[in-house]
């Protein structure tokens, strides 16, 4: 994988801002380009997490972000003692998780220049956990910096947002993403296809370039509009979409769930020998902790399913975006050029107005997926709307 600032694709202005901050961070006291709290925003795939990691590495690196030294590599591999990277596994960041972050942020750097607290998906802070973090973000220790990542400023609590300097990332051009993949050894034609299909989402482009299963799943999604020929067909398509999302999520969460459960029981004495140590006693002692763990795992599974459904919806957006391009005669590249016959057919059988309605319906469903609504019902309603146009 490309190392250093070059891996933050298509973000020249943001990189310059972060590099100025790194330079000012070395001054005593730090210069005005550096601040104690940053909110890194941008659309999915723009590189929010990458920007946070590169910034954290540069703050610890003696060469201000070479991307190759042991300190940089420790940050990139989540093993640097002074960089905490928190990636929420539940739909919301809990009070206990916020309390743990606050405690860690209060510690002085062990051997680096800064204690760096990276909070991915900071939009998952609720009012309670957000207010808990507020004071720590507003008045950190002298060598603590918070890097919060979120899709937009509107997604973050206003009290948190007002205490941070905002760094706005943009969706990188797909050709820039393709060059990044080529630099990592991907065949140019595959790099071009994956980058165009991912619409600037670097992680998604890399997955499409390297994983044939990911490409096959995407092909199945892009066939969905052609399947929606009747009400039963809509329900069948919705059932397939949700079932696949559940299966994909399970393949990710099941091994984690099993390992966590085994580790918890071992912590309560399973596998040990001695007087009074029985399986029944261990299960009784661990009952409350197991119940709490299972609640956490259920929340993680829910998020994993919704994340995978969101990926399906993004792929459907690219399909109808291409249809609209053909309908209005716009001189721009199609995302799904390989599907031109299907796109031509849908474009001819519908109107630009109906395509816009379909795009609006998909966007609305993406928003509703972040609520407690049933994914099955949401996807069923969407397929019916897509069929009606």
N, C-alpha and C positions, 0 to 999 in steps of 0.2 A: 504493500500500500504506500502511496506517495506520502512522504513525511514533511513536516514543517508547514509553513503558511501556504504553500502551493496547494495543499489539500483542501483549503477553503475556496472552493471554485466560484468564480464570477463575483467575488466580493471585494474588489480592489479598494474601494473607499473604506469599508469596514475594517479591512486588514490594516490600512494606514492609521485608522483611529486607535486600534488596539496596540499597534506598535508604538505610537506616541505615548500611550498610557504606560506601556512597559518601560519606556525610557524615563518617564517622569516618576515611575514607581521606585526607581533607584536613587532618587534625590532624597535628601534629608533636610526638611520634610519633603514628602512627595509633591511633585508639581501638579498643576491644575488639570492636566490631561488625565490624571489618575484619580479614581474615586473609589469609595469603599463598597459600593453596591451597583451592580449593572443588571439591566433587564435586556436580554438578548431575544429579539423577536424576529419572526419571519415565517413564511409558509412552510408546510411540511416538506422536508427534503432540502431546505435552503442551507442547512448546516449549523443549526443552533448549537447542538451538542459539540460538533467539531470546533466551532468558534470558541466555546467555553473551554474545551480541553487544550486547544492551542494557546489561548490566553493564559490558562493556568500553568502550562508548561513553560511559556516564555517568562512568566513571573518567577519561576524557580530556576530557570536556566542561566548559567553564567554568561552565555552568548545571546541572551534575550530571545530564545526560541529557535535554536538550530535544528531541532527536530531529530537529532541523531545521537545526542549524548545520553548517558545513563539516566540523568534526571528527567529529560524529556520522555524517554522510553518508559520510565516508571509511571509518569503521569498518563501516558497513552494506554498503559496496561493496568491502570487502577491500583498501582502498588506504591505510589509515592506517599510517605507518611503524613505529608502536610497538605494533601489534596483529597478532599472528600467529595465523591460523586454520588449523589442520591438520585436514584431513578425510581419513582413511585410505582409500586406494583398493584395498587388498588385504585378505585375510581376517585378517591379523595385522599389527600395527605392527612393522616390522623394526628391527633394531639400528641400521642406517644412518639410518633416519628418526628414531629416538630420539636418536642422536648429533647430528643436525642441530638438533633442538629444543633440546637442552642448550646447544649453541653459541649459538643465537639468544637463549636466555633469559639468557645471561650478559652481554649487551650492555645498556648504560644506555639509558634513553629518549632518543630523538632530539629530540623537541619536545613530547611529551605528559607527563603526570604519572606514568604507569606503563608498564612493558613488560608487556603482557598476552598470555599464552600460552593459546590456546583449543585444546583437544584434543577433537575430536568422536569419538564411539565409542571412548572410553578402555577399554571392555571388550575391545578388540582388542589391548591390550597383553599380550604373553606374559611368562613369568617372566623371560626374559633382558632384553627391552627395558624391561619394567616396573622391574626392579631398576636398570637404567641411569638411568632417570628419577628414581628414588627420592631420591637425594641432592640433585638439583637442586630437587625439590619440597620436600624436608625443610629444606633450607638455601638458599633462593633469595637473590639479591641484594636489597638493601633496597627497591628499587622494582620488583620483579618479582612478578606474581601469576599463578598457574596456575588455569585454569578447565577442569576435566575433565567430560565429559558421558558418561553411561552410563544404561542402562535401570534398574538397581538397584544397591545396594551389593554384593549378592552376585555381581554380574557383574565386579567390579573386584578386582584382587589385594589381599589383606588388608593388605599392607604399604603400598600406595598409599592405600587407604581410611582407614587409621588416621591418616594425616597430613593429611587434608582435613576441612574443615567441610562437612557434607552439607546441600544444599538440595533438599527434596523437592517436586516438582511433581505435580499431579494431572491427570487427564483433564478438560479443560474441558467444561462442559455444552454440548450441541450448539446450544442457543439462543444462547449467548454467541458461539459461532463464527459462527452465522448473522448476528448483528448486526455482527460484524467484516467479513464479506463484503459486507453491505449498505453499510457505510461505505466500502467500496472500489468501490462502484458496481454490485454484483451485484444482479439482480432478486430481490426478497424471496422469491418462490416457489422460484426456483432455489437461492437461498442456504439456504433451509430444507431442501430435498431433499438438497443436497450435504453439509450439515453433519450431518444425521441419518444419511446413508449412511456418512459418514466416521467417525462415532462419536467426535467430539471431536478427530480428527486434523486440525489446521489445514491443513497442506500438502496432504493428500489431499482435503480439502473444497474447497480453492481449485482443485485440478486438476480435480475433478469439475464444479465450477461453470463453469470456463472452457474445458474441453477436451472436445469431443463424442466424440472417439475414446476418451478415458478412460471416459466414461459407457458407450459401447458395449462396451468390454472388460469392464467390470463386469457388464453385463447378461449377457454370455456366461458369465461365471463363475457367476452366480447360477442359470443354467439347468442347470448340471452335475448337481445332485442329482436332477433329473428324468430325466437321461440314463442313470443307473446301473442299468439293468434286466437286465444279464447280464454275465458275465465278459468277453466280447469288448468290450462297451460300456464297461466300466471301463477296460480297457487303451487303448481308443481315446480316451476322455476324458483319461486321463493323458498320452497322447502329444500331444494338442492343447494341454494346459496347459503342458507343458515346451517344446514347439515355439514357442508364443507368447512364453513367457518368454525363450527364446533370441533370437527375432527382436527383441523389445523391447530386450533388452540390447545386441544388435549395433547397433541404430540409435543407441544412446548411445555405445558404446565404439569402433565402427569409425572414425568421424571422428577421435576422439582418438588412436587407434593410428596412423592414417595421418599425422597432423600430427607426432606425436612421432618417428616413424620418419624422416620427411623432415628434421625439425630436427636429428636426430642425424647424419644423413649430411652435412648442410650444415656441421655443426660439424667434421666430419672432412675437409672440403674439396670436397664435391660442388658443382659449379657454378662452382668457381674455375678459373682458367687458369694455366698455367705449366709449366715443364719437369718432367717426372716425375709430373704429376698425371693419373692415369688412373682410370677407373671400377674396374678390377680392384684397383689399389693402395688406393683408398679403402675398398672392400669388405673387403679383407684387414685394414686397420688398424682398421676399425670392427667387425670380426667379434665380438669379445668383448663390446663395448658393446651391439651389436644383440641378442646372445643374452640378456644381462641385461635389456634393455628388453622383449624378448618374454616373458620369464618374469614380469616385473611386469605386463605387459598381460594375460597369461593369468589371473593372480590377480585382477586387476580385473574381467575378464569373468566369472569364476566368482562373484565377490561380486555383480555386477550381476544375474546370473541368479537367484541365491538370494534377493536382495532382492525381485525381481519375483514369484518364487514365494511368498514370505512375504506379499506383498500379496494374492495370490489366496486364500491360506489365511485371512487376516483377513476377507475378504469372505464366505468360506464359513462362518466362525464366526458372522457376523451372520445368515446364513440359518438356521442351526440354533438359534441363540439365539432367533430369532423363533418357530420351531417350538415350542421349549420353553415360551415365553411363552404360546402358544395352548393347549398341552397342560395346563399347570397353572392356566390361567385367571387369570394375573397381570394386574393393571390398570396396565400400563405401555405406552408407545408402542412400536409395531413399528418396527424400523429400515427394513424393506423393505415398507412398507404397500402399495406398488404391486404387490407379488407375493402379495397375500393369498390368491387362489385356489390357487396352488401351495403356499403355506404351510399352508393348511387341509387340502389333500390329504395332504401328508406327515405333518401332525400326526395326522390321522385314521387313517393306515395304520401308525403306529408308536406307541411308548410313550415316556413321559418317560425311562425307563431307557435305552432304545436311543438316544435323542437325546443323553443325557449321554455315552454311550459314543462317539458320533460326535464330540462336542465334545472329549472327551479325546483321541481319535485325531488330530484336527487339531492340538491343542496339542502333542502328542508329536511330530508330524511337523515342526512349526515348530522345536522344539528340535533335532531330528536334522538339520535343514537346515544347522545351524551346524557340523556335523561334516564328515568327508570322505566320507560316504556318497553314493552315486549319487542325484542328484535324481530321475532317471527311475524308479529302483526304489522310492524313498520315496513318490513320488506314485502309482505303480501300487498299492503296498500300501495307501495311504490310500483310494484309490477303491474298492478291494475291501472294506475295512472299512466305508466309508460305505454301500455297497450291502447289506452283511449286517446292519448296524444293531446 
